[in-house]
């Protein structure tokens, strides 16, 4: 199977944003979309993308069952290539795939209410099917790798089947992962087999490489879902502003109009991918690569070596390429956007065009800033101009624009600096505890398990970003924190937390992180009655595996804050010290439960546990 011809598209999602679709002109010569795409992708690649599409919608279906659906679609493609006027050939590709799904006899038995989607007209039918996709499905058993010798023989004897099963396995477990990424992961998997099968310890080699592939799949999936969420919730304007800032930073020498065109085209392809139209998604992403490499002198000197590589290696190279060097002697923006007395004459006829050029110019001068900060600076400037251009003396009014921008800059720099100093000085464990204390006070209504999950995600951001060079920390931190916060806000939609969380989640996309950072204790929160059984210590606190013991102690910390959210840092330290003393004493005893219970009494007649709880309850 010609899997490798597609893998160069996988990571362009976050790094390469360029193509020249010319779709209207290109498609004008084709009556049949399926015939056109089939000829573009060639049969084996088309089969692979069809399998991905079906596996992401029908996650419970077997590989053999989906292979029959793939065959039906491929047969139709052959028919349409021979005669574009044949029945069903003029249908859009999503309609063809959904029609095929709706003809599955066991659809209602296997998927219940999802079958009702078939009664809807497109595009509502597609949106309905998308809503039934299950992220991290628990009805699929964890993947068990075959024995090393077996998998290598299978690869040698039945390569196409093995890679096809890999694509199927990844797609059904990751229903929102875009098809180009899945094909890329399949290529990485094949490379792992090629390098590991000649090794003496095949299993250890494959396990190590599989762990890297799994982590990469997870990271790509998170980024892609976040991009789709921005596009869906905040709209095209916000999505394009974010991409414009990022691309202008990465390709600062590229002309403004080239960057703007690339942003527009990327938005169009992204919509296809997010809507599950994986055939269009794959075919159009290929043009992103081709267009970028055909204009490498225009975009960046850094990608020239990448475009000379084999297709297999090209995209990863482009994704990892450093930002291009800024052009020499770029003039200050103050003169054009602050000191010019005629700014309103440029702004008022076309706000978006004016602001797009501002984003481009500001971003290419500041590769060290996060795209979210650039968007806040731009929004602040837009708000200022909206106000000032209505006054008698606009120039005097917007003359403090630079000071306003500096406020956003200072806030973000201080947040990154403070948190990275905490992380690098006190270490990961203490950083996590600090996050849990702060966020439990902000939103104590959230479940203990969810707060721990959020805390661990934020700590992972610190681990990933605070070890980078200083000029890369802000961009890294705000990007990943925005993903964590967006996930919180998505949960908030179905399970409201509190008023201040709702307020922050209703902010503009780029303002959410500062809102959460500034959020204080929820003063309207009424703690539940104190329940000593919430702190029922037993022998497992000493004997459980380290990770389980740590999780238990962190959950105890969260539950303490939930019940006493007004506790000061000093009081928390006192309680923590008492707990530590109790555990150090009791975990050394032969009868831990006895030590933690009634037998381990203090001189005054209290158990140490009761003393600990009494001290807490009277704070």
N, C-alpha and C positions, 0 to 999 in steps of 0.2 A: 504494500500500500504506500502511496506517495505522501506519507505524513509530513515529511520534512520540508516540502515546498511551502508550507504555510507557517512554520514556526517563527518566522522572523517578525510576526506581527504582535507577539504576546505582550511585551511590556511597554508598548508605545502609549498606553493609557495615561501614564503619569509623566512621560518624558518627551515624547515626540508628537507634535501636533501639526502635521502638515499634509496636505494633499490637494489635488485639483480634480474634484469629482466630475464636473461638467455632466452631471447625471442626466439632465433633461435632454441635452443633445445626444448623449451616448445611448440613452434608452429609446430614442425616437425611432431607431432602425429595428427595434425588436418588439414584436407583438406579444411575445411570450416571456414574462420575467423568468420563469423556471428554465426555459431553454437557454436564455442569455446567461444566467448564473451557472448553469451546468457546464456550459462551454467555457466560461471564465475559470471555474475551479477545477475542471476535469473530474472524471467519474469518481475516483477513489477519494479525493478530497471532499467532493460533494457528499459522498456516503458518510464520511466521518462527521461532517457538520450536521447532516440529517440525524445521525445517531445521537449527537449531543442534544439537538433540539428535542427529540422525542424523550430522551432519558431525563431531561430537566422538567418536562411536563408530567410524564408518567413514571414517577420515581419508584413505584412498586413493581414495575414490569420487568420481566427477565430480559437478558440480552437476546436470547433467541426470539422472544416475543416481539421486541422492538426491531429486530433484524427484518421481520416480515413487513413492518410498516415502512422501514427504509427502502426495502425492495419495491414496494408499491409506488413510492415517490420517485425512485430512480427510473422505474418503468415509464412513468408519466413523462419524466424529463426526456427520455429517449424518444418517446412518441412526439413530443413537442419540438424537439430538435429536427425531426424529420418533417413535421408539418405544424407550423405555429398556429394554424387555424383549427387544429383538432380540438375536441371538447376539453374544457377545463384548462387549456393552455394559457389563456389570457388572465387567469386568476392571479392575484397577488400571492407571493410565496407564503406569508403567514396564513392566508385563507386555505391554501392547499394542505399545509401541515395540520391545521386545526380540523379541517374536514376529515382528514385521515383519523385523527384522534377520536372524533365524534362517531366514527363508524366501528370503534372497538366494542365488541359485544358485551364484555364484562365491565364496561366503564363504570356503571352505577354500582355494581356489586363491589368493585375494588376501591372506588373513590367517592362513593356517596354523592353528596350535594354538588360535587364538581361537575357531574353529568348535566346539571341544570344549565351550565354555561352554554351548552350546545344550542339552547333555545334562543340565545341572544344573537344579535347581528354584529358583524365586525364594525368598528374596532372594540366595541364593548365586550364581545366574546373573548377576545384576547386578554383584555384587562381582567376579566373574570377568571380565566385560567391562571394568569400570573398570580392572582391573590391566593391560589391554592398551593403554590409552591411552598415546600417546607424546608426551611433553613436548618441544617444539622439534624436530619430526620432520625428519630430514635427507632423507627421501624426497619432500618437497614443495619444489619449486624456489622460490627467493626471488621475492617479488612484484615484478613489473615494471609500473610505472604506464603506462597508455596515453598517447599524446601528448595534450597539454593540450586541444587543440581537439577531439580525438576524444572524450575523456571528458566534456567539457562538452556536446557534441551528444548523446552517449549519455544523459546525465542529463536533458536537455531532452526527448528523444524516448522514452526507455525507463527512466524513473525507478525503477519497481518492480523491473525486472530488474537494474539496476545496484546498487541497495541490497541486493537479495537475494544477488547475487554477493559483495558486501562482507561480509555476514553469514556466508555460507558460507566465504569466504576466512579471516576472522578465527577462526571457530569451529574449523575443522580444524587451524589452526596453534596454537591455544590450547585444547586439549581439557579443561582444568580451569577455564577462565574461565566464570563464571556467566552465564547467559543475560541477566539484566537488564543486566549490564555490557556485553555485546556489543551489545545493542539501543541502549544509550546511546552507544556508540562509533559506531554507524551514524548516529545523529542528529548527532553531532559531525562526522562525515564529510559528511553532507548540508549542514550549515551551512557547512563549508569550501567545498563546491562552489558554494553560493549566493553566498558572498562573493568567491570567487576568479574565477569564470567571467566577470564583467564587467571584471576587471582587465586591464591592458595586458600584464603578464608573468604569465600564468596559471600556467605551470609553476613559477616561483619561489614564488608564493603557495601553491600546493598542496603543494609539497615542504616548506615551512616548517610548514604546519599539519599535514601528515601526520606529520612528525617528533614534534610535540607529542602527537598522538593515539597514535602508536606507543609513546611513553614512558609515557603515561598507562595504556595497555593493559598494559604490562609491570609497572607499579607495582601496579595493581589485581590483576593475576594473582598476583603475589608475595604480597600481603596475603591474598588469598582462599585460596590454597594453604596458607598458614601457619595461617589460621583452621581450615581443614579438618583440618590435621595435628594441631592442638591437640585438636580435638574427637575425632579418631580415636585418638590415642595417649594423651592424658591424661584423656580422658573429659569428661562433661558438667559435673561439679563445677568443674574447672579452667577450662573454657571460660566458664562462667557467672560465676565469680569475676572473671575478667578483664573481661568485659563490664559486670558490676555496678560495678566500680571506675571504668571509663571513663565510663559513663553518669552515675554519681553526680557525677563531676567536671564533666561538660558541662552537666548539668541539676541543679544543687545545690538548687534551690527545689522541685523535684518531690517529692511525697510518697514515702516509702519503698516503700509497696505498689505504687504506679504504676511505679516503677523496676523492682521485682522482677518484676512481671507482664511488663513489656516485655522484660526479660532472658530470661525463660522462653520467651516467644513467638519472640524472635529466634533462640534456640537451636533451636527446632523448625523454623523456616524454613531456617536454615543447614544443618541435616541434610539437608533436601530438596535443596538446591543442591549440597552436597558429594556426595550419592549420585547425582547426574546426573539427578534428576527435575526437569527444567527447566521444564516446564509449571506444576507446582505452585510451583516456586521463583518464577517470574515473577508468577503470580497472587497469591501470598501476600505478596510484597514490596510489591505495590501497596497492600495493606492497611496496611503499615507506614507508608507516607506519609500515607494518608488518616487513619489513627488519630492520628498525631502532629499533623497540622495541625488535626484536629478538637479537640485538647486543647492547643493551643499556649500558652494562658494558664497551663495547669498545668505544662508542661514548661519553657518558656524564652521570655523576652521577645525573645531574639535571633533567633528563627526566624519571628517574625510577618511581617516583610517578605518572607521566603522563601515563605511559604504564600500570599501575595497575588500571586506571580508566575505566569506561564503554566506549565503542567505541564513544559514543556521545560526551564525554568530552575530549577525549584523545588529539586530534589535537590542539585545542585551548590552552590546557595546555602546549603542546610542543612548540607552537609558542611563548607563553608568558614566557617560562622558561628563566632564566638568562643564560648568557654565563657560561660555566663551568670554574672552577678555572684553572689557568695556572699550568702546571707541575712545581714542585720545581726545582730550580737550573739549569734552562735552560742556556746553555753556550752562550756567546756573539757570534753574527754572524760575527763580524769583522774579527776574525781569519780565518774563513772558506771562506768568500766571498771578503775580502779586503786584508788581510795580506798574505794569501797563494799565493806563487809565481807561483803555477801551476793551477790557476783558469781557464786559457784558455784551458788547456787539458781536463777539465771537461765540459766546455761550448761548445766548437766547435763541438764535435761529435753529440750532440743533444741539440740544443738551448732550445726547448720547455720543455723538461724534466728537464733540469737544472733550468730554470726559474720557472717552476711549483713548484719545491722543495723550491726555494727561496721565492716564494709567501707564501707557506705553513709555512715555518719557521718564516718569518717576521710577518705574520698575527697572528699566535698563540701567539707571544710575545707582540702584540700591539692591544688588543681589543678596545682601545680607538680611534683608527684611522678609518677614512672612507675607504671603499673599493676603492673609486675613488683615494684617496691619495696613497694607497698601489699600485694601478695600475700605477700611475705616477712615484712613486719611482722605481718600477720594470722596466718600460719603460726607465727611465733615466739610470738605471744600464745596461740594454740591449744595449742601444745606446753607452754607454761608453765601454762596452766589445767589441762590434763590431769594434769600432775604435782602442782600445788598443791592441787587439789580433793580429792586423796586423803590430804592431810596433816592433822594435828590443828589447824593454824593456817593455813588457806589465805590469809587476808588478808595475813599477814606474808610469806608465800611469794611471792605475786604483786605485792607492793608495789613491786618493782623493774622492773615491766613497761615503764615509760617508758624506763628506762636501756637495756633490751634493744632496744627499738625504735630508740633513738638510734644504736646500733651499726650497724644496717642502714643507717640514714639517712646516717651519716658515711661509711661505706664507699662508698656509691653517689655521694654528692656529691664525694668526693675523686677517684674514677675519672673522672667527667665533667669536673671542673675540670682535672685533670692532663692529660687527653688533649686537651681543647679548647685549653688553653694551648700544648701542643706543636704542635697543628695551626695555630693562629693565629700563633704565633711563628716557627716554622720552615718552614711551608708544606707543601703537599700531597706533594711528592716526598720530602722528608725524613721526613714522618710515615709514608708508605708503607714506607720502608726500615726504620724502627723497628718497625713491625708485623711485617714479614717476618722480622726478626732474632728477635723475641720468639716468634713462633708456629712458626718453624722449630725453635727450641730445644725448644718444648713438644711438638711432634709431628713430628720429623724423618722419620718413616716415610712421610709423605704425599708424593705426587709433587710435583715442582718446579712443574709447571703448575698443579696444584690449589692449592698454597700461594700462588702468585702471584694466582690468582683470588680466594682468600679475602682476601688482603691488599688487593686492589683494592676488594673489597666493603666491607671495614671502613673503608678510606679514604674511600669514597663516603659512608659514614655520618657520618664527621667533616665532610666537605664540606657535607652536607645539614644537620646538626644544630648544628655549632659556630658557624654564622653566624646562628643564631636568637637572639632575646632570651634572656637567661640563664634565665628562669623556664620556658622551653619546651625547654631543651636535654636535660634528664634524660629526660623522657618520650619525646622523639624518639630519643635515642641508645639507650636500653634496648630500645625497640620494635624498631628495625631491627637492632641487634646480636643480639637474640633470634632474628630470622629467619635471620641468617647462621649462628648457632650451631646452630639447629635443622637447617639444611641439612647442616652438618658431621656432626651426629649421625645424620642419615638415611643418610649415606654410611657411617658407622661401623657401621651395622647389617649391611651386606653385605660391607664390607671393614674389619675391625677394625684400629684404628690402634695404640693402646698402652693399657696398664692405666689410666693417669690420664685419658685421654680417655674410656675406657669408664665410669670412675667418674663423671665429670662428666655424661656423657650419661644416666646412670641416676639423676641427681638429679631432684628435683621441677622442674617447668617453670620456675618463677620463680627457682630457685637455680642454674640452669645458668650464667648469665653470671658471677656472682661466682666460681663454681668455675673457669671457664676463665681468668678474670682472675688468680686466685691460683695457677694452675698453674705449676710451675717447670720446669726442664730435666728431660727424661726421662733419669734416671740409669741406666736399664737399657738404653739404646740403645747398640748397638755399630756405630760408623760403618763403612762399606765401605772396603776398601783404597783408598789414595790413587791416583787415576788421572789422570795428566797430560793425557790426551786429553779429559778433561772440560773442560779449560781451553784448548782448542785455538783460539787466536785467529786470525782471518784478516781479510782486507780488508773483509768485510761489517760488521765492527764499526765501520767508519768510513763506509761508503758506503750502508748500509741507511737506509730512511726513519727519521725521528726516533723514532716510536713503536716500531718494531722494534728500534732500537738500545737504547732504554730498557729494553724487555722483556728483551733479551739480557743487559744489565748486571745487571738485578734477578735474573735466573735464575742468573747467576754468583754473586751474593751469597748466594742460597739454597743453592747447591751448596757454597760455602765453609763455611757454617754446618753443613750436613749432615755434612761431613767433619771439622769441628772445632767441635762444639757447645759446648765449654767456653771458646771464645774470649771474651776480655773486650771491652768496648766500645773500649778503647784499641787493642787488637790489630786489631780490625776496621777502625778508622780508619787504622792503619798500612798494612794490606793495601790498603784503598781508595785511600789516597794513592799507593801504588806503581802500582796499576792506572791511576789517573788520569794520572800522570806518563807512563806508557808510552803511553797512548792519545793524550795531547796531543802527544807527540813524533812518534809514528808516523803519525798521521792527517794530518800536514803534509807527509809525504814523498811523493815521486812513486811509489815502490814500497812500498806499505804492507806487503805480505806479507814483503818482504825485511827491513823494519824490525822486524816482529814475529817474524821467524824468525832463522836462524843468522847472517845478515849483520850484524845490529845487535848487535855484541858489546860487552860492558863491558870495562874494562881488565883485569880479572882473568881474562878468557877465557870468561866466562859470557854467554849471551844475556840480554837484559833479561827475556824471558819465563821463561827458566830460573831467573834470579835471583828473579823474582817467586814462582815455584812453590817454589823451594828455601826461600825465606824462610817461605812458608806451611807447607810440609811439616814444618819443624822447630819450629813453635810448640808 
